[in-house]
């Protein structure tokens, strides 16, 4: 739900008190909520309550006399990723089904380009009435999504269908709706990020300038688009945000290799954005090396080429993506790496491009495919670059 824009319509029903908890659940999950109330809804819950919880002014009329602001129903309808009407009274359902537009909420409904969800609330006989059921069927034909009322005790004292579903249930259904609409829903993605540290002694190491920002941004973007993500990260101060990211922390190239081998085969997409050390000391001293006047020589040995090893055992269904940070003959070196390591794609960035590479919040990339595809992108913030990379790769996962 993080980042989703929700217009919440509240109509005249005793169940309007539940809207406060619903707003709180949505906002806590990171959604942006704008509440629109019918005039009769104000008899059951105050706009101040919903405004405080949503952190936005509550809209009710086309023109707000107190502020002089005009509430543009078209803009609100276009702004939303979803319009939810909860509670939806019998009166509002009838108007929606017949295209009646006599208040701001209905005007937004008729202007909305996003999915519309209704959670009805009314007494048992009203819900069962043939006219209400006809209206529900018409709204379904119009593409409106129904969260059916629950069976339970009603305000009238009767017991039966008509009770608006609990906020937690509505929230869960909205979350499920969005997850199934996302392009990477049901996909598993592995991302590596950050540097590795190769120990010289207990306090010193060989490393590189990688911050991990690019890999973390890719992991967040993949999760935001619905994937279950495992992020294997070298030492970094960065934190993950999305709950669909499982993080595995490693330090050395050897540890990263072991983690990658254990996880890679489970994933539909593997993106190797980590800057893994090419060499490590042939042994690490158990005690701190004391400084002496004479020079210190280190003997270095190659680390395991993780990307190459994964390319050798890559499942046929898997898309394997490498990164190439180059300073000379960039495109040729990237193409050689692409072929030699059995990759499907490689993301190329050059240290010669200002603002690209390690330590920056921006990057400039090209994506090269084994089929000869080349996609070039301008310098952008790394979270936008992550979006470009994931959007580019999504079609290959649908094949």
CORQUIKA-V730269 format. One record per residue. N is the residue number from 1. OMEGA is omega in radians with two decimals (none if undefined). D_FIRST is the distance of its C-alpha to the first C-alpha in Angstrom with 2 decimals. Layout:
N & OMEGA & D_FIRST
N & OMEGA & D_FIRST
This chain:
1 & -3.07 & 0.00
2 & 3.11 & 3.80
3 & -3.14 & 6.24
4 & -3.12 & 5.44
5 & -3.03 & 8.72
6 & 2.90 & 9.61
7 & 3.13 & 13.33
8 & 3.07 & 14.20
9 & -3.14 & 17.81
10 & -3.09 & 19.94
11 & -3.01 & 23.37
12 & 3.13 & 26.57
13 & 3.08 & 26.16
14 & 3.14 & 26.76
15 & 3.13 & 23.29
16 & 3.13 & 21.99
17 & 3.13 & 22.15
18 & -3.12 & 19.16
19 & 3.14 & 17.04
20 & 3.12 & 17.34
21 & 3.12 & 15.69
22 & 3.09 & 12.87
23 & -3.11 & 12.32
24 & 3.13 & 12.63
25 & -3.11 & 10.04
26 & -3.12 & 7.33
27 & 3.12 & 8.94
28 & 3.14 & 9.45
29 & 3.09 & 5.93
30 & 3.11 & 6.16
31 & 3.03 & 5.54
32 & -3.00 & 9.07
33 & 2.99 & 10.97
34 & -3.04 & 14.49
35 & 3.05 & 16.63
36 & -3.09 & 19.60
37 & 2.93 & 22.27
38 & -3.10 & 25.40
39 & -3.11 & 28.59
40 & 3.11 & 29.14
41 & -3.12 & 25.72
42 & 3.08 & 27.14
43 & -3.06 & 29.76
44 & 3.13 & 27.28
45 & -3.06 & 24.91
46 & 3.04 & 25.47
47 & -3.13 & 23.54
48 & 3.13 & 24.03
49 & -3.09 & 21.95
50 & 3.08 & 18.88
51 & 3.13 & 19.56
52 & -3.11 & 19.80
53 & -3.09 & 16.54
54 & -3.09 & 14.54
55 & 3.07 & 16.68
56 & 3.01 & 17.62
57 & 3.07 & 20.80
58 & -3.12 & 20.78
59 & 3.11 & 22.35
60 & -3.09 & 24.96
61 & 3.07 & 27.77
62 & -3.09 & 28.35
63 & 3.11 & 30.35
64 & -3.07 & 29.78
65 & -3.08 & 33.39
66 & -3.10 & 32.66
67 & -3.07 & 30.97
68 & -3.10 & 32.46
69 & 3.05 & 29.09
70 & 3.12 & 28.54
71 & -3.08 & 25.19
72 & -3.09 & 24.83
73 & 3.14 & 23.31
74 & 3.14 & 23.19
75 & 3.12 & 21.20
76 & 3.12 & 18.61
77 & 3.13 & 18.48
78 & -3.10 & 18.08
79 & -2.93 & 15.52
80 & 2.91 & 12.79
81 & 3.09 & 10.36
82 & 2.98 & 10.87
83 & 3.14 & 13.61
84 & 3.08 & 13.63
85 & -3.04 & 17.09
86 & 0.03 & 17.37
87 & 3.04 & 20.16
88 & -3.11 & 21.85
89 & 3.10 & 25.58
90 & 3.14 & 28.35
91 & 3.14 & 29.56
92 & 3.10 & 26.35
93 & 3.14 & 25.99
94 & 3.12 & 29.62
95 & 3.12 & 29.17
96 & -3.08 & 26.17
97 & -3.07 & 28.17
98 & 3.05 & 31.16
99 & 3.10 & 29.74
100 & -3.03 & 30.93
101 & -3.10 & 29.57
102 & 3.00 & 30.98
103 & -3.05 & 28.15
104 & -3.12 & 25.32
105 & -3.13 & 22.60
106 & 3.09 & 24.53
107 & 3.09 & 25.18
108 & 3.11 & 21.49
109 & -3.12 & 21.10
110 & 3.13 & 24.04
111 & -2.99 & 22.73
112 & 3.04 & 19.15
113 & -3.07 & 18.53
114 & 3.02 & 15.03
115 & 3.11 & 14.50
116 & -3.11 & 15.74
117 & 3.10 & 15.16
118 & 3.04 & 17.80
119 & -3.05 & 18.32
120 & 3.05 & 22.11
121 & 3.13 & 24.12
122 & 3.13 & 27.94
123 & -3.05 & 31.08
124 & -3.08 & 32.18
125 & 3.09 & 34.87
126 & 3.13 & 32.80
127 & -3.11 & 30.14
128 & -3.06 & 32.94
129 & -3.13 & 34.89
130 & -3.12 & 35.56
131 & 3.09 & 34.45
132 & 3.14 & 30.96
133 & 3.06 & 30.71
134 & -3.14 & 31.99
135 & 3.10 & 29.37
136 & 3.14 & 26.59
137 & 3.12 & 28.15
138 & 3.13 & 28.46
139 & 3.06 & 24.83
140 & 3.10 & 23.88
141 & 3.13 & 26.37
142 & 3.11 & 24.77
143 & 3.12 & 21.46
144 & -3.13 & 19.72
145 & -3.07 & 17.60
146 & 2.88 & 18.96
147 & -2.97 & 17.66
148 & 3.11 & 21.24
149 & -3.11 & 22.69
150 & 3.08 & 23.70
151 & -3.13 & 27.29
152 & -3.13 & 28.47
153 & -3.09 & 30.43
154 & -3.09 & 30.31
155 & -3.13 & 31.32
156 & -3.06 & 34.62
157 & 3.07 & 35.58
158 & 3.10 & 35.30
159 & 3.14 & 33.18
160 & -3.13 & 31.40
161 & 3.11 & 28.61
162 & -3.13 & 27.05
163 & 3.11 & 24.98
164 & 3.11 & 21.38
165 & -3.14 & 19.05
166 & -3.12 & 17.88
167 & -3.14 & 14.64
168 & 3.12 & 13.52
169 & 3.11 & 14.37
170 & 3.13 & 12.67
171 & -3.13 & 9.31
172 & -3.14 & 10.07
173 & 3.08 & 11.17
174 & 3.13 & 8.26
175 & 3.12 & 6.17
176 & 3.11 & 9.53
177 & -3.12 & 10.05
178 & -3.09 & 7.45
179 & 3.14 & 8.68
180 & 3.09 & 12.13
181 & -3.05 & 11.93
182 & -3.03 & 11.24
183 & -3.14 & 14.68
184 & 3.09 & 14.79
185 & -3.13 & 13.57
186 & 3.14 & 16.39
187 & 3.07 & 17.80
188 & -3.05 & 18.90
189 & 3.03 & 19.37
190 & 3.12 & 21.66
191 & 2.98 & 21.94
192 & -3.05 & 24.75
193 & 3.01 & 24.87
194 & 3.13 & 27.29
195 & 2.85 & 31.04
196 & 3.09 & 33.26
197 & -3.12 & 35.96
198 & -2.96 & 39.31
199 & 2.96 & 41.46
200 & 3.03 & 44.91
201 & -3.06 & 45.58
202 & -3.08 & 43.59
203 & -3.07 & 42.69
204 & -3.14 & 42.74
205 & 2.94 & 40.88
206 & -3.13 & 40.67
207 & 3.08 & 37.31
208 & -3.00 & 35.89
209 & -3.12 & 33.95
210 & 3.10 & 30.53
211 & -3.07 & 27.73
212 & -3.04 & 25.05
213 & -3.09 & 22.82
214 & -3.14 & 22.82
215 & 3.11 & 21.97
216 & 3.12 & 19.16
217 & 3.10 & 17.66
218 & 3.13 & 18.09
219 & 3.13 & 16.46
220 & -3.12 & 13.29
221 & 3.11 & 13.35
222 & 3.12 & 14.12
223 & 3.14 & 11.30
224 & 3.13 & 8.79
225 & 2.95 & 10.76
226 & -3.08 & 10.49
227 & 2.89 & 13.58
228 & -2.96 & 14.78
229 & 2.92 & 16.37
230 & -3.12 & 19.47
231 & 3.10 & 20.49
232 & -2.98 & 24.20
233 & 2.93 & 25.07
234 & -3.07 & 28.44
235 & 3.13 & 29.20
236 & 3.11 & 26.86
237 & -3.07 & 25.51
238 & 3.12 & 21.98
239 & 3.05 & 18.99
240 & -3.10 & 15.84
241 & -3.01 & 12.40
242 & -3.11 & 9.94
243 & -3.13 & 10.57
244 & 3.11 & 11.57
245 & 3.03 & 14.48
246 & -3.02 & 17.78
247 & 3.03 & 20.30
248 & -3.10 & 24.04
249 & 3.09 & 26.32
250 & 3.11 & 29.72
251 & -3.03 & 32.56
252 & 3.07 & 35.15
253 & 3.13 & 35.35
254 & 3.12 & 36.76
255 & 3.11 & 33.83
256 & 3.09 & 31.38
257 & -3.13 & 33.54
258 & -3.14 & 33.52
259 & -3.13 & 29.74
260 & 3.13 & 29.30
261 & -3.13 & 31.93
262 & -3.00 & 30.34
263 & -2.89 & 26.85
264 & -3.02 & 27.44
265 & -3.12 & 28.78
266 & -2.93 & 25.68
267 & 3.09 & 23.54
268 & -3.11 & 23.33
269 & 3.10 & 22.93
270 & -3.13 & 24.57
271 & -3.04 & 24.38
272 & -3.08 & 27.06
273 & -3.11 & 26.35
274 & 3.05 & 28.20
275 & -3.06 & 31.56
276 & 3.12 & 33.65
277 & 3.09 & 37.19
278 & -3.12 & 39.90
279 & 3.06 & 42.51
280 & 3.04 & 42.89
281 & -3.10 & 45.99
282 & 2.97 & 48.15
283 & 3.10 & 48.01
284 & 3.12 & 46.51
285 & -3.14 & 48.96
286 & 3.12 & 48.55
287 & 3.13 & 49.73
288 & 3.11 & 49.04
289 & -3.14 & 51.31
290 & 3.13 & 53.68
291 & 3.10 & 54.46
292 & -3.13 & 57.94
293 & -3.13 & 60.09
294 & -3.10 & 60.15
295 & 3.12 & 57.33
296 & 3.12 & 54.61
297 & 3.09 & 54.00
298 & 3.05 & 50.95
299 & -3.07 & 51.12
300 & 3.08 & 47.89
301 & -3.11 & 46.96
302 & 2.98 & 44.27
303 & 3.08 & 40.95
304 & 3.07 & 39.64
305 & -3.02 & 38.07
306 & -3.10 & 34.74
307 & 3.12 & 33.62
308 & 3.14 & 37.00
309 & 3.10 & 36.93
310 & 3.10 & 33.54
311 & -3.13 & 34.94
312 & -3.06 & 37.88
313 & -3.08 & 35.90
314 & 3.06 & 32.97
315 & -3.07 & 32.10
316 & -3.11 & 32.68
317 & -2.98 & 29.12
318 & 3.00 & 27.70
319 & -3.08 & 27.05
320 & -3.05 & 28.41
321 & 3.07 & 27.85
322 & 3.07 & 29.91
323 & 3.07 & 30.20
324 & 3.04 & 33.51
325 & -3.00 & 34.34
326 & 3.05 & 37.80
327 & -3.11 & 40.51
328 & 3.11 & 43.15
329 & -2.95 & 43.33
330 & -3.06 & 39.56
331 & -3.11 & 39.10
332 & 3.12 & 41.98
333 & 3.12 & 40.85
334 & 3.12 & 37.31
335 & 3.12 & 38.81
336 & 3.11 & 41.10
337 & 3.13 & 38.29
338 & -3.10 & 36.30
339 & -3.03 & 39.31
340 & -3.03 & 40.71
341 & 3.07 & 37.59
342 & 3.13 & 36.58
343 & 3.01 & 33.28
344 & 3.12 & 31.44
345 & 3.01 & 30.28
346 & 3.12 & 30.93
347 & -3.06 & 29.25
348 & 2.89 & 32.09
349 & -3.04 & 32.22
350 & 3.06 & 35.48
351 & 3.10 & 36.55
352 & 3.12 & 38.82
353 & 3.14 & 35.94
354 & 3.11 & 35.44
355 & -3.14 & 31.98
356 & 3.06 & 31.17
357 & -3.02 & 31.25
358 & 2.94 & 31.14
359 & -3.12 & 30.30
360 & 3.00 & 28.72
361 & 3.13 & 25.29
362 & 3.08 & 26.18
363 & 3.08 & 27.41
364 & -2.98 & 29.33
365 & 2.87 & 29.22
366 & 3.08 & 30.77
367 & -3.13 & 29.64
368 & 3.12 & 32.64
369 & 3.14 & 32.69
370 & 3.09 & 35.43
371 & 3.13 & 36.19
372 & 3.11 & 37.14
373 & 3.04 & 33.95
374 & 3.08 & 33.45
375 & -3.13 & 30.57
376 & -3.14 & 31.11
377 & 3.10 & 28.60
378 & 3.10 & 29.50
379 & -3.12 & 28.76
380 & 2.98 & 25.13
381 & -3.03 & 22.80
382 & 3.08 & 21.81
383 & 3.07 & 18.07
384 & 3.07 & 19.25
385 & 3.10 & 21.75
386 & 3.08 & 19.17
387 & 3.11 & 17.48
388 & -3.11 & 21.02
389 & -3.11 & 21.80
390 & 3.13 & 18.86
391 & 3.12 & 19.30
392 & -3.03 & 23.01
393 & -3.07 & 22.71
394 & 3.14 & 20.42
395 & -3.12 & 23.45
396 & 3.12 & 25.56
397 & -3.12 & 23.28
398 & -3.10 & 23.71
399 & none & 27.48
